[in-house]
Amino acid sequence: MRAQFVLSEIGVGLRRNLTMTFAVIVSVALSLALFGGSLLMSDQVTTMKGYWYDKVNVSIFLCNKSDAESDPNCAKGAVTEDQQKQILADLKKMSVVQRVTYESQDEAYKHYKQQFGDSPLASSLTPDQMQESYRIKLKDPEKYQVIATAFDGRDGVQSVQDQKGILDNLFGLLTGMNWAARAVMALMLVVALMLIVNTVRVSAFSRRRETGIMRLVGASGFYIQAPFIAEAAVAGLIGGTVACGFLVLARYFIIDHGLALSEKLNLINFIGWDAVLTKLPLILATSLLMPALAAFFALRKYLKV
């Protein structure tokens, strides 16, 4: 009987404040969708870092004849065979180095033509203008500075470049976007909590006569508060379910049938369905507990029992 009464009161309360209930559902859905999206963005950045950092190379570019005439770093002339051998020997001795690959001028020219063959500059370049280089695969991409300190400024070395720096700029942008989404999510959560509190206040005020009678006949405080708390929890749970639907649809349409099919993005390792599915229980739990707690504390202030 008590359970039936609580359920009936939940239905009455949700219908009586239908407009505010709808507002609560929408605000909870949007805020939790942003919450889940920010968690997935963090997973995506982590996945991309693991994928790309594993492929990062440090490149030591060697001086050629053209550099000797124009580049201050190559003022002592083009790299000699002895300098090349010494650089390679020193690289192989370093514990941070996993693998060293040599790229000749002809190979560098071939790779440049493959990547930038349509560029107007490509037609004017010749193989002897390209730089020989050593491509170093590090055991830990964070240890780039060890290579830079050891070889930057050495005779025969034109420059030491780390591809990780380029990726860090991209990941920094993605992380910034993620924090912006979290800020919007926090704002939406505050709006949702305010709506929940106001909805509970209106619902309690509209049923003050019933609660007064229940109080007179000796009903417990929890028994009187339960329908109001349950109303907020049900509205929040509906919003959480909608948020989960948003995330699932976004993963299906944006990634599976959008970005993942693009030839320009085929080198990006996108998060899988497991990352999405593991976030859904957290979102549902938050959508249930957050409104219930907000309603509980609101009732302690606005419904004296």
N, C-alpha and C positions, 0 to 999 in steps of 0.2 A: 504494500500500500504506500509506504513512504517513498519507495523508488518511483512508483507510478505518479505520485504527487510531484516529486522533483522534476520528472520528465515533462509533465504537463505544464508546470510553471516555467520551464525553460522555453517551451514552445510559445506560451503566452507572451513571455518577455521579449523573445526575438521578433514576434509579429507586432507587438505593441510599439517597439522602437525600430521599425523596419529600416527607416532611412539611416539612422545612426549605426544600426547593425551592418548595413551594407557598407557604410564608410569604414567601419572597423575592419571588415573582411578585406576591402580593397587596400587599405593602408598596410595591414599585416602582410597581405600577399606581396605587395610591391617591396616592402622593406625586407622581407625574408628572401624574396627572389634576388634582391641586391646582395643580401648576406651570402646566399649560396653562390651567386655569381662571383663575389669577391674571393670566396674560398677556392672556387674552381680556377679563377685567374691565378691565384697563388700556386696552385698545383701545376697549371700550364707553364708558368714561368720556371718553376723548379724542374719540370720535365724538359723544357727547352734548354735550360742550363746544362742539365746532365747530358743531353743529346749533343749539343753543340760544343760545350767545353771539352768533351771527349775527342772532338775532331779539330780542336784548335792547334795551330802550329805557330811556332816562333820562327821568323825568317831572318837570316843573316844575309844581307845583300852585299856582294863583293864589288869593289871598284872596277870599272872598265876604262877604256881609253877616253871615252867621252866624258866620264866623270872626272878623270884626272885633269881635264882642261877647264871644267866649270864648277866642280863641287869642292868646297873647302875641306870636306872630310877625306877627300882623295888627293890632297895636295902632293903627297909623296908618290903618286903614280898609280897605275893599275895594279891589281893584286898579282903577286908572283906565285909561281907553282909551289915554292917553299912555304910561303905564307898560307896558301890553301891547305897544304898538308898539316901545318902546325895548328891551324884553326880546327881542322877535322880531328886531329889527335887530342886536342884539348877538350873538344866536345864529348868525345867518347870516354874521357876520364871522369866526366861530371856525373854524379849520382842521380841528379834530377832528370837527366836525359834518358828517354826511353828508346828513341829511334832517330837517326839522322839520314836525310835523303838529299842527294846532290842534284841540282837542276842546272844544266848547262845553258849557254846563251841560245843555242838552237832550240832546246826544249822550251825555254822561256818564250822565245819568239812564236813557237808553234802554239803554246797555250794562250798567248795573247791574241793570236789570230782567231783561235776558236772562240774566245770569249768576247772580243771586241772587233771582230772582223768588219763590221759595218761602220766603224768609226772612221772619220776622215783621216785621223792621225795614223791609222793602221797601214795605209798605203805608202806612207813616207818612211816608215821604220824599216830597219834592216837588222838581221840577227846580231851583228857586232855592236849595236847600240843597246841591246838588252843586257841585263846583269845576271851573272852567275849567282847562285845562292845556295845556302844550306837551309833545308826545312827541318826544323827540330820538333819532334813530338815529345812533350814533357810528361813525366809520370804524374805531376800535379800542375795543372794549368796556372795555379796561383803563384808558382815559383818563377814566373817570367823574369822578374827583376834580377834573378841570379845570372841569367844569360845576358841580359842587357848590361849589367855591371862588368861582366867578364870580357865582353867583346865590343861594346860601344866605344868608338874612338881608337880601336886598334888599327895598325897599319894594314891596308888592304880592305878594310870593312867600311862600306859606304853608310849603312844604317842597320839597326836591329829593330824589327817591327813585330808587334804582338797582335794577332788577330783578336785576342780576347778583349782588347780595349774597344774595338768596334762593337762587339757583342754586348759589352757592359753598357754602352750608351742605349742600345735597344732595350735591354732588360731594365735599365733605369727608367726608361719611358713607360714600359709596361707596369713596373712597380708603382710609379707615380699615378698612373691611371687606376690601378687597383686601390690605392689609398684614397683617391678621389671618390671611387665607388663606395668605399667603406664610410666616408664622411656623409655621403648622401643617404646611405643605409642607416647610419646613426640618427640622422635628422628624421627619416621616415619612421624609425622605431619610436622616437620621442612623440611624433604626431600620433602614431598608433596607440601609445600608452595614454596620451591625453584623451583621445577619443574613447578608449575603453573606460577610463575613469568617469568621463561625462556620461557615457551610456549607462554605467552602473548607477550613477547619481540620479539620473532621470528615471530609471527603472525602479529604484528604491523609493523615490518620491511618489511616483504614480501608484505604488502599492503600499503606501504607508499605513493605510487603514487595515489591510490584511495582516501586515507584519505586527501592527499594534494588537490586533486580536490574538495572533499567535503568541505574542509575548505574554498577554494576560492569562492565557490558558496554560502557560508553563512550558512552551516550546523552547528548546535549547538554542543558544546563539548560533551554533553551527547549522542546525536544522533550518533556521530562518535565512542564514546567509548562503546556504548551499545552492539554491536555484540561481541566485545572482552570479555566484562564482562560476557555476556551470554554464550559464548563458555566455559569459565572456570567453570561457574555455572553448565552447562549441564554435562561437564566431571566429576565434583565433585559429582553431583547428581547420575550419573551412578555408580561411585565408592561407594557412600553411599548405593545405592540399593544392590550392590554386598555384602557390609559389612552386611547389614540386612539379606541377604540370608545366609551368613556364620553363623550368630548367630542363626537363626532359625534352620538350618541344624545341628549345633552343639548341640542345646538343644534337638532336635528330636533323633539324632543318639547316642550322647554321654551319655545323661542322660536317656531319655525315653527307648531307646533300648540298653543301655549299663550298666551304673552304677546302675540305679534304679532296674535292674533285677538281680544284683549280690547279692547272699545270704550274703556275707561278709559285704555288705554296706547297708543292709536293715534297719539299725538303724539310718541312716543319713536322715535328713529331707531336701530334695532338694528343690530349688526354683521352683515355678510354672511358667506356661506359661504367667501369668499376668506380672511377673517381666520382662520377655523378651519383650513382646508386648509394655509395657510402655516405653521401651528404644528406640524402632524403630523410633518414630517421632523425638526424640532428635537427633538421628544419621542422619536422613534425613535432618533435618533443619541445622545441622552443616555442612553436606556435600554440601549444597547449599550456605550457607552464607560465609563459610570460603574461598572457591575459589573466590567467587564474590568480597569479600572485598580485597583479595590479588591482584586480577586483577585490581581493582579500584585504589589502591595505586600504583601499578606498572605502570599503564598507566599515572598517574600524573607525573611520573618521566621520562618515556621513550616515551611518546606520547604527544608532546606539541600541544595543541589545543586551 
